[in-house]
Amino acid sequence: MSTLDPISLEVMWQRLVAIADEIDTATIRTSFSTIVGESHDFGCILMDAQGRGLSQAQWSPPQFCTMLPRTTRDMLKRFPPETLHEGDVLATNDPWIGSTHLPDYNLVSPVFHRGKLVAFLGTVAHVSDVGGHLGDLEASDMFMEGTRLMPNLFYEKGAVNPVVEEFIAANCRVPEMVLGDLHAIVGTHRVGARRIREFMDDYDLDDLTELSEAIQSKSEAALRDAIRALPDGVTHYEITADGYLEPFTLKAALEIRGDELSIDFAGSSPQQWHSAINAAFNISYSTAVYPIKAMLAPHIPNNDGLVRPLKITAPEGSIVNCTFPAPVKARAKVIKHIPP
């Protein structure tokens, strides 16, 4: 049980949000591309040592920041925390691990304090090019859409990994712009790491364990209270959209039982091989979760405690849970229908 009083918790929590906001601002100022710096097609999040979301930048797209902890925990299966060092940066753009289409690069940096891993900083950003064809909707598989970097060390102990850097540069049309954005993001993580260490020194903290649990447990309890106030039962909804070469249908069954809420997309259309509108599960999950948070806990800063009472499921091979190597570049054509 947390020993933090409510006022101290709020002050500390808001400072973590401010750190994420500073990383966001630094990304805009140091980015090379207009899609990052002006379109703001990126998200920044601060996570605890287990890869659970604690705070996100207030201008960040919520889907990115709901997905990034899942992506981080997946990458940590390949690069366990005990193997990481100060200055390491993990990277991937794999659609089934990260943000579900190749242009979205996920960069995650461990933060150390007093020799101990205490947090992770994560940014997902839509880069300018990843190779592949120049279209958006037309592809018969993911391989047509560009190159894929599986979880890798982009930086090792503070130095760029030349093999990974060369791979990225050699497989895109504007390497200076793409690498410029990625290196800029690494720089913003260094700023964020300094701010986290300053924060921990100010409160004489050896780790963020108690603070993390307080944020997440109180957020979880608040959302459970909001769900509990709703009547139990199951609600069904479906929508048929134009799609690209043929219409597709999304079906959702929303069930409330006590203080838990679930959404099942069973019955939705199967994945399509003639157009790149399929969604890997991570983006469907986050696009379903965030509207619930926005409706039932609108004043609570986003964190992973808010997803604990929620369960999202979708049949494998469906248009909202496609299987490798289905084309996914224009998955927004499907997921935009999920929040309504």
N, C-alpha and C positions, 0 to 999 in steps of 0.2 A: 504494500500500500504506500502511496506517495506521501511524503511528509511536507510537500510544498503547499503553502497556503495559496488561495485562489489569486490574490493580487500578484504574488511573486511568479506564479505560473503564467499568468497573462503577460506580464512584462517580459519574461524570458522567451515565451512563445512568439510574441510579436517581434522580438529581436531576431529570432531565427527566420521569420518571414522577411525582415528587412535585409538579412544577408542574402537570401534568394533574390530579392529585388535588386540588390547591388550587382549581383552576377548578371542578371537580366540586362541592366543598364550598360554594364561593361561589354556585354555581347553586342549590343546595338552599336556602341561607339567603336568597337575594334573589328567588326565583321567586314568582309570584303564584298559580299554580294548584296544586291537589293532584296532578294527573297528573304534573307536573314535580317539585314539591317533595317529595311523599310517595310516589308510585308510582315515582319515579326513571326515568321513561320518557324518558331523554335520554342522550347520550354525548358525551364530551369527548376531543379528540385534538390532539396537537401534531405538526405536519408540517414538513419541511424546505422550502427555497425552491422546490423543484420539485413540492411537493404530495405528497410521499411520507411515509407515516406513520412517526413515530419513537417516540412513546409515547402511551399512552391511560390515562385514569383507571381505576384498578383496579376500580371498581364500575360501569363503563360497560358497557352491553350490547355484546357483541363484534361483532354484526352491524352496528350503527351505525358502529363505529370501523373496520371493514374496508371499509365502503362509502364513508365520508366522503372519503378521499383520491381515490377515483375521481370522486366528485362535484366535489371541488375542482378537479381537473385538467380536468374538463369545463367548469366555470365559467370557468377561466382561458383557455379557447379564445375566449370572448367578451370577457373582460376580461384581456388579457395582463398579466403581472407588471410590465412596464415602464410600464404606464399607471396603476398603482395608487399610492396615496399613504398616508402616515401617517393613521390614523383612518378609512380606508375599511372598509366591511363588506359583503361579498357575501351575497346571500340568494336562496334558491329553495326551492319545495316541489314542483317538477315531479316526478311519479313516475318518469319515465324518466331523470332526471338525478340525483335525490336518493334518498330513502329509501323510495320506491315506494308511498307513499300520501300524499294531500294533507295530513293533519294533521301530518306530520313536516316541520318547517322546518329548513333547513340554513343556518347562519350561519358565514361564514369571514372571518377578519380577518388581513390581512398584518401582519407584525411587522418593523419597521425598527430597525437598530442602526448607529450612526455613518453614517447616511444611506444605508444599503444594506438591501435586502430580504433577510432572513435566514431567515424562517420563516413559517408560517401556523398560526393557531389555529382550530380548528373545533369547533362544537357542533351536534348535531342533536337536536331536542326535539319531542315530540308536544304540540302546542298544543291548547287546549280546543275550538276551533271554527274551521272554515273555510267556513262556509255549507253549502249543499247540504241534502239531506234528513237526517232524524235517525236513519234506519235504519243497519244495518251491512252486511247481506248482499245486500240487494235493490237493484240498479241495473243499467241496461242499457248505461251508458257512464260514463266518468269525469266528464263534465260534470254529472251528477246528484249527484255526491259533494261538490262544493264548488268553490272558486275556486283558480286556479293562478297562482302568481307565477313567471314565467320568470326566469333569472339576472339580477339587478339589484343596483344599489348601494343598500342599505338606509341606510347612512351614507356620506357623502362628506366626506373630510378632517375627520372628527370630528363632523359635524353630520348629524342625521337628514334623509333625503330626504323632504320632505313629501308628494310625489306617491305614493311607495311606501307610506308610513305611512297615508295616507288610503285607498289602495286596500285595504290589509289591514283597516283599521278598518271601512270601509264594507261589507265583504263577510263579516262574521262577527257572531254574536249577542252575543258578550261581548268587545268590543274592548278594554276596560280590562284584562281578564285576559290576552288574547292579546298585546297590545302590552306589557303589563307584563312578561311572560315574555321577550319578544324583547329589550326594552331591558335587562333584567337580564342576559341572556346577553352582550350587548355590553359591559356593565360588567365581567363576569368576564373577558372577553378582554383588557380593559385591565389588569386585575390580572396576568393571565398574561404579557402583553407586558413589563410591568415586571420580572417574575421572570426572563424569558428574558434581558433586557438585563443584569440583575444577574449572572446566571450567566455570561454572556459576558465581562463586565468582570472577574469573579473569575478567569477563566482567560485573560484577554487575547486573546479570540477576535475576529477580524473577521467570521467567518461560521461556519456549522455544517457545512460541506462534509465535512471529514475525519471528524468525529464521526458524521455521518449515514451515511457510507459504511462506517465501521467497524461500526456497529450493524447495518446491513442486510446487509453481506457476511458477517459472522460468523453472523448468524441464518440466512441462506440456506444457508451451508455446513452448519450443524447439522441443518437439516431435510433437506438432500440426503443427509447421512450416514444419517439415520434411514430415509429412503425406500430408500436403497441396501441397507440391511440386510434389506428385505422381498423375498420372491421375485417375480420378474417374472411377468407374466401379466395376464389380464383376468377380472374377476368381474362377474357380472350380478345385478341385484336389481330387484324391482318390488313395488309395493304398491298396492292399490286401497282408496280411502277413501270414506266416505259422501258427501262433498261437501255440497251444499245441495239442489238440486232433482234432481240425478243424481250418481252416483258418478264419480270420476275416478281415473286411474291414473298413477303416476309410475314411470318406468323409468330405471335408471341402470346404465351400464357403467363400472366403475372399472378403469383400466389402470395398471400399474406397469412402467416401462421404465427400468432403470438408476437414476438419481437423480431421475427426474421422475414425477409422478403426474397422471393426468387423469381427469375424470369427464364423461361425455357423457349427457345426458338424452334422447337421441333415442328416439322411441316413446312419450313421455309424451302425455297427453291434450291435445287442442287447447284453446285459450283458450275461456272460456265468456262468452256475452253476456247470460245470464239471471241471473247471480249474480256478486257482487263479490269472488270468491276468487282472481282471477288475480294472478300475481306478475310484475312487471317483472324484467328479468334481474339488476339490481344486488342485489336481496334474495336471489334464488336463488343467485347467485354467492357472496355473503358467508356465507350459511347453509350452503353446501357446504364452503367453505374452512375456516371456523373449527373444526369438529370434527376435521379432519385435524391442524391445529395443536395442538389440545388433546390429542390422542392421541399425536402423535409429537414434539412440542416443548413439553410442558406447563409447563416452568420458565422459558421464555424470554418476557420481556414482549412483548406483541403489537406488531409493526411490519411494514412493507411488504416487508422482506427475506424474510419467511416465506411470501409468496405467489408469489415468483419461480419455485419449482420446480413450481407447480400450474397446471393448465389446466382450466377449467370451460367446457363448451359446452352449449347448449340450442337446439333448433330455434326459429326465429322463428315466432311465432304459436301456440306451445305454452303450456300453463297455467303454465309456469315461465319463459317469455320472451314475455310477451304484447305485443301491438302497440297503439299509440295508436289510439283512446281507450278501450281495454277498461276495465271497472270493476275497481278494485283495492283498495277500502277494507278488505276483510276478507282480504287475502292471507295472513294468518297461518294460515288454515284449510288452506292448501296447504303453506306452507314448514315448518310444524312437523313434517311427515313427512320432510323431507330429512335431518336429522342421523341418525336411525336407519338 
